[in-house]
């Protein structure tokens, strides 16, 4: 993927988008392309608006300017019914998993099928077991969410996200709070499901190692701008000091370790103020 993926290759296209919360500029005229059948990552420090971007793509938030196009549809110009129909084709894995706590694993995965289709229960059962088998947890179908480990809950949520056979899945910090084995399982699942089901995946994350291992293309965002973009190899070789600091986790660099303050010695010797 180059800097300007053509719209024919892109399932999602974000063009000249700006968005603010109050007086704070979250995005300042950014453009991104998400290629069909690929895994594209949006990376950057916490608080840079990565999850906000997913909400803009899903039509939950409206931009101040610019456009978001999903499969040829301008998301923010759709009628409500058309937007809801488009969302059925967009799976979402929430950071918390967001399982319904009073439903079993089976019923959580069956929920979107029961809500959005008229399939008989016999077919729903078959589909649910297929989705659970895909994430390796068919044997856990009778468990309740409070009986699941964090990694299992995330995988059940992924099974639910693919229940309606979406064209794309958006992952909101899928690796946060997971142990190394669970992270490894999720990395494998995201990659294998993308290939097997022909999905387009968008991953929001600040977990560098796991995300770079499976992403086909990476956007690095900071202070409302795209500060780096390219394949994982291109990002690794980036000449941007900021991108290098983020990807390597260096304590100091363009993002300083010390919060801005007056000279240390002058501060120590100052007697005019208690603090």
MARDO-934443 format. One record per residue (C-alpha): residue number from 1; residue in three letters; x, y, z. Coordinates in steps of 0.1 Angstrom, whole numbers, padded with zeros to 4 digits, m for minus. Example, Ala and Ser with C-alpha at 12.3 -4.5 7.8 and 13.67 -1.06 7.14 Angstrom:
2
<r nr="1" rest="Ala" east="0123" north="m0045" up="0078"/>
<r nr="2" rest="Ser" east="0137" north="m0011" up="0071"/>
REM end
This chain:
275
<r nr="1" rest="Unk" east="0000" north="0000" up="0000"/>
<r nr="2" rest="Unk" east="0014" north="0034" up="m0009"/>
<r nr="3" rest="Unk" east="0005" north="0068" up="0004"/>
<r nr="4" rest="Unk" east="m0025" north="0072" up="m0018"/>
<r nr="5" rest="Unk" east="m0044" north="0040" up="m0021"/>
<r nr="6" rest="Unk" east="m0070" north="0043" up="m0048"/>
<r nr="7" rest="Unk" east="m0107" north="0043" up="m0037"/>
<r nr="8" rest="Unk" east="m0112" north="0011" up="m0057"/>
<r nr="9" rest="Unk" east="m0088" north="m0007" up="m0034"/>
<r nr="10" rest="Unk" east="m0101" north="0009" up="m0002"/>
<r nr="11" rest="Unk" east="m0131" north="m0004" up="0019"/>
<r nr="12" rest="Unk" east="m0128" north="0026" up="0042"/>
<r nr="13" rest="Unk" east="m0116" north="0060" up="0031"/>
<r nr="14" rest="Unk" east="m0111" north="0090" up="0055"/>
<r nr="15" rest="Unk" east="m0106" north="0122" up="0037"/>
<r nr="16" rest="Unk" east="m0095" north="0156" up="0051"/>
<r nr="17" rest="Unk" east="m0112" north="0149" up="0084"/>
<r nr="18" rest="Unk" east="m0112" north="0173" up="0114"/>
<r nr="19" rest="Unk" east="m0129" north="0167" up="0148"/>
<r nr="20" rest="Unk" east="m0128" north="0185" up="0181"/>
<r nr="21" rest="Unk" east="m0141" north="0180" up="0216"/>
<r nr="22" rest="Unk" east="m0148" north="0214" up="0231"/>
<r nr="23" rest="Unk" east="m0117" north="0235" up="0224"/>
<r nr="24" rest="Unk" east="m0094" north="0205" up="0220"/>
<r nr="25" rest="Unk" east="m0086" north="0195" up="0184"/>
<r nr="26" rest="Unk" east="m0086" north="0157" up="0182"/>
<r nr="27" rest="Unk" east="m0080" north="0154" up="0144"/>
<r nr="28" rest="Unk" east="m0067" north="0181" up="0122"/>
<r nr="29" rest="Unk" east="m0073" north="0175" up="0085"/>
<r nr="30" rest="Unk" east="m0062" north="0138" up="0084"/>
<r nr="31" rest="Unk" east="m0066" north="0114" up="0055"/>
<r nr="32" rest="Unk" east="m0063" north="0076" up="0058"/>
<r nr="33" rest="Unk" east="m0071" north="0046" up="0036"/>
<r nr="34" rest="Unk" east="m0080" north="0011" up="0047"/>
<r nr="35" rest="Unk" east="m0074" north="m0015" up="0020"/>
<r nr="36" rest="Unk" east="m0098" north="m0043" up="0013"/>
<r nr="37" rest="Unk" east="m0087" north="m0077" up="0027"/>
<r nr="38" rest="Unk" east="m0058" north="m0061" up="0047"/>
<r nr="39" rest="Unk" east="m0051" north="m0055" up="0084"/>
<r nr="40" rest="Unk" east="m0045" north="m0018" up="0090"/>
<r nr="41" rest="Unk" east="m0033" north="m0005" up="0124"/>
<r nr="42" rest="Unk" east="m0039" north="0029" up="0139"/>
<r nr="43" rest="Unk" east="m0012" north="0034" up="0166"/>
<r nr="44" rest="Unk" east="m0002" north="0062" up="0189"/>
<r nr="45" rest="Unk" east="m0001" north="0071" up="0226"/>
<r nr="46" rest="Unk" east="m0032" north="0070" up="0248"/>
<r nr="47" rest="Unk" east="m0055" north="0100" up="0245"/>
<r nr="48" rest="Unk" east="m0047" north="0106" up="0208"/>
<r nr="49" rest="Unk" east="m0082" north="0098" up="0196"/>
<r nr="50" rest="Unk" east="m0077" north="0063" up="0182"/>
<r nr="51" rest="Unk" east="m0110" north="0050" up="0196"/>
<r nr="52" rest="Unk" east="m0127" north="0083" up="0185"/>
<r nr="53" rest="Unk" east="m0117" north="0075" up="0149"/>
<r nr="54" rest="Unk" east="m0135" north="0042" up="0151"/>
<r nr="55" rest="Unk" east="m0166" north="0060" up="0163"/>
<r nr="56" rest="Unk" east="m0164" north="0083" up="0134"/>
<r nr="57" rest="Unk" east="m0161" north="0054" up="0110"/>
<r nr="58" rest="Unk" east="m0191" north="0038" up="0126"/>
<r nr="59" rest="Unk" east="m0212" north="0070" up="0124"/>
<r nr="60" rest="Unk" east="m0215" north="0074" up="0161"/>
<r nr="61" rest="Unk" east="m0198" north="0108" up="0159"/>
<r nr="62" rest="Unk" east="m0199" north="0134" up="0132"/>
<r nr="63" rest="Unk" east="m0168" north="0152" up="0119"/>
<r nr="64" rest="Unk" east="m0165" north="0190" up="0117"/>
<r nr="65" rest="Unk" east="m0152" north="0187" up="0082"/>
<r nr="66" rest="Unk" east="m0142" north="0160" up="0058"/>
<r nr="67" rest="Unk" east="m0158" north="0126" up="0050"/>
<r nr="68" rest="Unk" east="m0157" north="0090" up="0059"/>
<r nr="69" rest="Unk" east="m0167" north="0065" up="0032"/>
<r nr="70" rest="Unk" east="m0173" north="0028" up="0039"/>
<r nr="71" rest="Unk" east="m0178" north="0005" up="0010"/>
<r nr="72" rest="Unk" east="m0188" north="0035" up="m0012"/>
<r nr="73" rest="Unk" east="m0212" north="0050" up="0014"/>
<r nr="74" rest="Unk" east="m0206" north="0084" up="0029"/>
<r nr="75" rest="Unk" east="m0213" north="0074" up="0065"/>
<r nr="76" rest="Unk" east="m0225" north="0107" up="0078"/>
<r nr="77" rest="Unk" east="m0250" north="0113" up="0049"/>
<r nr="78" rest="Unk" east="m0268" north="0080" up="0053"/>
<r nr="79" rest="Unk" east="m0304" north="0078" up="0065"/>
<r nr="80" rest="Unk" east="m0306" north="0062" up="0099"/>
<r nr="81" rest="Unk" east="m0320" north="0029" up="0085"/>
<r nr="82" rest="Unk" east="m0293" north="0027" up="0059"/>
<r nr="83" rest="Unk" east="m0266" north="0034" up="0086"/>
<r nr="84" rest="Unk" east="m0280" north="0006" up="0107"/>
<r nr="85" rest="Unk" east="m0279" north="m0018" up="0078"/>
<r nr="86" rest="Unk" east="m0243" north="m0007" up="0071"/>
<r nr="87" rest="Unk" east="m0233" north="m0013" up="0107"/>
<r nr="88" rest="Unk" east="m0246" north="m0049" up="0105"/>
<r nr="89" rest="Unk" east="m0217" north="m0055" up="0081"/>
<r nr="90" rest="Unk" east="m0192" north="m0039" up="0105"/>
<r nr="91" rest="Unk" east="m0181" north="m0061" up="0134"/>
<r nr="92" rest="Unk" east="m0167" north="m0044" up="0165"/>
<r nr="93" rest="Unk" east="m0145" north="m0059" up="0192"/>
<r nr="94" rest="Unk" east="m0147" north="m0035" up="0222"/>
<r nr="95" rest="Unk" east="m0118" north="m0030" up="0245"/>
<r nr="96" rest="Unk" east="m0137" north="m0044" up="0275"/>
<r nr="97" rest="Unk" east="m0153" north="m0073" up="0255"/>
<r nr="98" rest="Unk" east="m0187" north="m0059" up="0264"/>
<r nr="99" rest="Unk" east="m0203" north="m0093" up="0269"/>
<r nr="100" rest="Unk" east="m0239" north="m0093" up="0282"/>
<r nr="101" rest="Unk" east="m0233" north="m0105" up="0318"/>
<r nr="102" rest="Unk" east="m0267" north="m0122" up="0323"/>
<r nr="103" rest="Unk" east="m0263" north="m0144" up="0292"/>
<r nr="104" rest="Unk" east="m0243" north="m0175" up="0286"/>
<r nr="105" rest="Unk" east="m0215" north="m0176" up="0261"/>
<r nr="106" rest="Unk" east="m0238" north="m0193" up="0236"/>
<r nr="107" rest="Unk" east="m0265" north="m0167" up="0240"/>
<r nr="108" rest="Unk" east="m0240" north="m0138" up="0237"/>
<r nr="109" rest="Unk" east="m0228" north="m0151" up="0204"/>
<r nr="110" rest="Unk" east="m0264" north="m0159" up="0193"/>
<r nr="111" rest="Unk" east="m0277" north="m0125" up="0203"/>
<r nr="112" rest="Unk" east="m0269" north="m0106" up="0170"/>
<r nr="113" rest="Unk" east="m0283" north="m0135" up="0150"/>
<r nr="114" rest="Unk" east="m0316" north="m0135" up="0169"/>
<r nr="115" rest="Unk" east="m0318" north="m0097" up="0167"/>
<r nr="116" rest="Unk" east="m0310" north="m0092" up="0130"/>
<r nr="117" rest="Unk" east="m0322" north="m0124" up="0113"/>
<r nr="118" rest="Unk" east="m0352" north="m0147" up="0111"/>
<r nr="119" rest="Unk" east="m0332" north="m0179" up="0112"/>
<r nr="120" rest="Unk" east="m0346" north="m0209" up="0130"/>
<r nr="121" rest="Unk" east="m0330" north="m0219" up="0163"/>
<r nr="122" rest="Unk" east="m0315" north="m0250" up="0148"/>
<r nr="123" rest="Unk" east="m0295" north="m0230" up="0122"/>
<r nr="124" rest="Unk" east="m0286" north="m0204" up="0149"/>
<r nr="125" rest="Unk" east="m0272" north="m0232" up="0170"/>
<r nr="126" rest="Unk" east="m0251" north="m0244" up="0140"/>
<r nr="127" rest="Unk" east="m0237" north="m0209" up="0133"/>
<r nr="128" rest="Unk" east="m0229" north="m0202" up="0170"/>
<r nr="129" rest="Unk" east="m0210" north="m0234" up="0173"/>
<r nr="130" rest="Unk" east="m0191" north="m0226" up="0141"/>
<r nr="131" rest="Unk" east="m0181" north="m0192" up="0154"/>
<r nr="132" rest="Unk" east="m0171" north="m0206" up="0188"/>
<r nr="133" rest="Unk" east="m0151" north="m0233" up="0171"/>
<r nr="134" rest="Unk" east="m0133" north="m0206" up="0150"/>
<r nr="135" rest="Unk" east="m0120" north="m0190" up="0182"/>
<r nr="136" rest="Unk" east="m0113" north="m0223" up="0200"/>
<r nr="137" rest="Unk" east="m0140" north="m0220" up="0226"/>
<r nr="138" rest="Unk" east="m0169" north="m0243" up="0215"/>
<r nr="139" rest="Unk" east="m0165" north="m0262" up="0247"/>
<r nr="140" rest="Unk" east="m0172" north="m0231" up="0268"/>
<r nr="141" rest="Unk" east="m0206" north="m0224" up="0254"/>
<r nr="142" rest="Unk" east="m0225" north="m0231" up="0286"/>
<r nr="143" rest="Unk" east="m0203" north="m0208" up="0308"/>
<r nr="144" rest="Unk" east="m0213" north="m0174" up="0320"/>
<r nr="145" rest="Unk" east="m0191" north="m0143" up="0314"/>
<r nr="146" rest="Unk" east="m0181" north="m0142" up="0351"/>
<r nr="147" rest="Unk" east="m0166" north="m0177" up="0347"/>
<r nr="148" rest="Unk" east="m0143" north="m0166" up="0318"/>
<r nr="149" rest="Unk" east="m0107" north="m0154" up="0320"/>
<r nr="150" rest="Unk" east="m0099" north="m0120" up="0304"/>
<r nr="151" rest="Unk" east="m0085" north="m0137" up="0273"/>
<r nr="152" rest="Unk" east="m0115" north="m0161" up="0269"/>
<r nr="153" rest="Unk" east="m0139" north="m0131" up="0272"/>
<r nr="154" rest="Unk" east="m0121" north="m0113" up="0244"/>
<r nr="155" rest="Unk" east="m0122" north="m0144" up="0222"/>
<r nr="156" rest="Unk" east="m0160" north="m0149" up="0229"/>
<r nr="157" rest="Unk" east="m0165" north="m0112" up="0220"/>
<r nr="158" rest="Unk" east="m0146" north="m0118" up="0187"/>
<r nr="159" rest="Unk" east="m0169" north="m0148" up="0180"/>
<r nr="160" rest="Unk" east="m0199" north="m0125" up="0185"/>
<r nr="161" rest="Unk" east="m0183" north="m0099" up="0163"/>
<r nr="162" rest="Unk" east="m0182" north="m0123" up="0133"/>
<r nr="163" rest="Unk" east="m0216" north="m0138" up="0140"/>
<r nr="164" rest="Unk" east="m0232" north="m0119" up="0111"/>
<r nr="165" rest="Unk" east="m0203" north="m0125" up="0087"/>
<r nr="166" rest="Unk" east="m0193" north="m0089" up="0085"/>
<r nr="167" rest="Unk" east="m0171" north="m0074" up="0057"/>
<r nr="168" rest="Unk" east="m0149" north="m0057" up="0083"/>
<r nr="169" rest="Unk" east="m0140" north="m0058" up="0120"/>
<r nr="170" rest="Unk" east="m0128" north="m0029" up="0141"/>
<r nr="171" rest="Unk" east="m0106" north="m0039" up="0171"/>
<r nr="172" rest="Unk" east="m0104" north="m0014" up="0200"/>
<r nr="173" rest="Unk" east="m0072" north="m0022" up="0219"/>
<r nr="174" rest="Unk" east="m0076" north="m0059" up="0216"/>
<r nr="175" rest="Unk" east="m0043" north="m0068" up="0235"/>
<r nr="176" rest="Unk" east="m0047" north="m0045" up="0265"/>
<r nr="177" rest="Unk" east="m0047" north="m0063" up="0298"/>
<r nr="178" rest="Unk" east="m0039" north="m0097" up="0283"/>
<r nr="179" rest="Unk" east="m0012" north="m0121" up="0295"/>
<r nr="180" rest="Unk" east="0014" north="m0133" up="0269"/>
<r nr="181" rest="Unk" east="m0004" north="m0165" up="0260"/>
<r nr="182" rest="Unk" east="m0038" north="m0147" up="0255"/>
<r nr="183" rest="Unk" east="m0020" north="m0120" up="0234"/>
<r nr="184" rest="Unk" east="m0005" north="m0147" up="0213"/>
<r nr="185" rest="Unk" east="m0039" north="m0164" up="0208"/>
<r nr="186" rest="Unk" east="m0055" north="m0131" up="0198"/>
<r nr="187" rest="Unk" east="m0027" north="m0123" up="0173"/>
<r nr="188" rest="Unk" east="m0032" north="m0157" up="0157"/>
<r nr="189" rest="Unk" east="m0070" north="m0153" up="0156"/>
<r nr="190" rest="Unk" east="m0070" north="m0118" up="0141"/>
<r nr="191" rest="Unk" east="m0046" north="m0129" up="0113"/>
<r nr="192" rest="Unk" east="m0062" north="m0162" up="0106"/>
<r nr="193" rest="Unk" east="m0098" north="m0149" up="0106"/>
<r nr="194" rest="Unk" east="m0088" north="m0120" up="0083"/>
<r nr="195" rest="Unk" east="m0074" north="m0145" up="0058"/>
<r nr="196" rest="Unk" east="m0100" north="m0173" up="0062"/>
<r nr="197" rest="Unk" east="m0131" north="m0150" up="0061"/>
<r nr="198" rest="Unk" east="m0117" north="m0124" up="0037"/>
<r nr="199" rest="Unk" east="m0122" north="m0096" up="0062"/>
<r nr="200" rest="Unk" east="m0108" north="m0061" up="0063"/>
<r nr="201" rest="Unk" east="m0095" north="m0053" up="0098"/>
<r nr="202" rest="Unk" east="m0088" north="m0021" up="0115"/>
<r nr="203" rest="Unk" east="m0068" north="m0023" up="0148"/>
<r nr="204" rest="Unk" east="m0065" north="0005" up="0172"/>
<r nr="205" rest="Unk" east="m0036" north="m0002" up="0196"/>
<r nr="206" rest="Unk" east="m0006" north="0011" up="0214"/>
<r nr="207" rest="Unk" east="0008" north="m0025" up="0218"/>
<r nr="208" rest="Unk" east="0037" north="m0022" up="0193"/>
<r nr="209" rest="Unk" east="0050" north="m0057" up="0191"/>
<r nr="210" rest="Unk" east="0018" north="m0076" up="0187"/>
<r nr="211" rest="Unk" east="0002" north="m0051" up="0163"/>
<r nr="212" rest="Unk" east="0033" north="m0048" up="0141"/>
<r nr="213" rest="Unk" east="0035" north="m0086" up="0138"/>
<r nr="214" rest="Unk" east="0001" north="m0088" up="0120"/>
<r nr="215" rest="Unk" east="m0005" north="m0054" up="0104"/>
<r nr="216" rest="Unk" east="m0001" north="m0049" up="0066"/>
<r nr="217" rest="Unk" east="0000" north="m0011" up="0070"/>
<r nr="218" rest="Unk" east="0004" north="0012" up="0100"/>
<r nr="219" rest="Unk" east="m0007" north="0048" up="0107"/>
<r nr="220" rest="Unk" east="0009" north="0065" up="0137"/>
<r nr="221" rest="Unk" east="m0011" north="0094" up="0150"/>
<r nr="222" rest="Unk" east="m0001" north="0121" up="0174"/>
<r nr="223" rest="Unk" east="m0016" north="0155" up="0183"/>
<r nr="224" rest="Unk" east="m0043" north="0153" up="0156"/>
<r nr="225" rest="Unk" east="m0019" north="0145" up="0127"/>
<r nr="226" rest="Unk" east="m0006" north="0114" up="0110"/>
<r nr="227" rest="Unk" east="0031" north="0115" up="0119"/>
<r nr="228" rest="Unk" east="0041" north="0082" up="0103"/>
<r nr="229" rest="Unk" east="0027" north="0057" up="0079"/>
<r nr="230" rest="Unk" east="0038" north="0026" up="0060"/>
<r nr="231" rest="Unk" east="0044" north="m0011" up="0062"/>
<r nr="232" rest="Unk" east="0058" north="m0024" up="0095"/>
<r nr="233" rest="Unk" east="0092" north="m0025" up="0079"/>
<r nr="234" rest="Unk" east="0089" north="0011" up="0067"/>
<r nr="235" rest="Unk" east="0078" north="0022" up="0101"/>
<r nr="236" rest="Unk" east="0107" north="0004" up="0117"/>
<r nr="237" rest="Unk" east="0131" north="0023" up="0094"/>
<r nr="238" rest="Unk" east="0113" north="0057" up="0098"/>
<r nr="239" rest="Unk" east="0136" north="0087" up="0101"/>
<r nr="240" rest="Unk" east="0111" north="0104" up="0124"/>
<r nr="241" rest="Unk" east="0124" north="0107" up="0159"/>
<r nr="242" rest="Unk" east="0089" north="0107" up="0173"/>
<r nr="243" rest="Unk" east="0079" north="0075" up="0155"/>
<r nr="244" rest="Unk" east="0111" north="0058" up="0166"/>
<r nr="245" rest="Unk" east="0105" north="0068" up="0202"/>
<r nr="246" rest="Unk" east="0070" north="0055" up="0202"/>
<r nr="247" rest="Unk" east="0079" north="0022" up="0184"/>
<r nr="248" rest="Unk" east="0109" north="0015" up="0207"/>
<r nr="249" rest="Unk" east="0094" north="0028" up="0239"/>
<r nr="250" rest="Unk" east="0123" north="0051" up="0247"/>
<r nr="251" rest="Unk" east="0118" north="0071" up="0279"/>
<r nr="252" rest="Unk" east="0130" north="0103" up="0265"/>
<r nr="253" rest="Unk" east="0130" north="0120" up="0230"/>
<r nr="254" rest="Unk" east="0106" north="0143" up="0213"/>
<r nr="255" rest="Unk" east="0081" north="0133" up="0241"/>
<r nr="256" rest="Unk" east="0101" north="0144" up="0271"/>
<r nr="257" rest="Unk" east="0104" north="0124" up="0303"/>
<r nr="258" rest="Unk" east="0103" north="0156" up="0324"/>
<r nr="259" rest="Unk" east="0071" north="0178" up="0325"/>
<r nr="260" rest="Unk" east="0080" north="0214" up="0316"/>
<r nr="261" rest="Unk" east="0094" north="0232" up="0346"/>
<r nr="262" rest="Unk" east="0118" north="0260" up="0354"/>
<r nr="263" rest="Unk" east="0155" north="0253" up="0359"/>
<r nr="264" rest="Unk" east="0160" north="0226" up="0386"/>
<r nr="265" rest="Unk" east="0187" north="0244" up="0406"/>
<r nr="266" rest="Unk" east="0168" north="0277" up="0406"/>
<r nr="267" rest="Unk" east="0137" north="0257" up="0418"/>
<r nr="268" rest="Unk" east="0156" north="0241" up="0446"/>
<r nr="269" rest="Unk" east="0171" north="0275" up="0458"/>
<r nr="270" rest="Unk" east="0138" north="0294" up="0455"/>
<r nr="271" rest="Unk" east="0124" north="0304" up="0489"/>
<r nr="272" rest="Unk" east="0095" north="0326" up="0477"/>
<r nr="273" rest="Unk" east="0069" north="0299" up="0474"/>
<r nr="274" rest="Unk" east="0063" north="0267" up="0494"/>
<r nr="275" rest="Unk" east="0058" north="0247" up="0463"/>
REM end
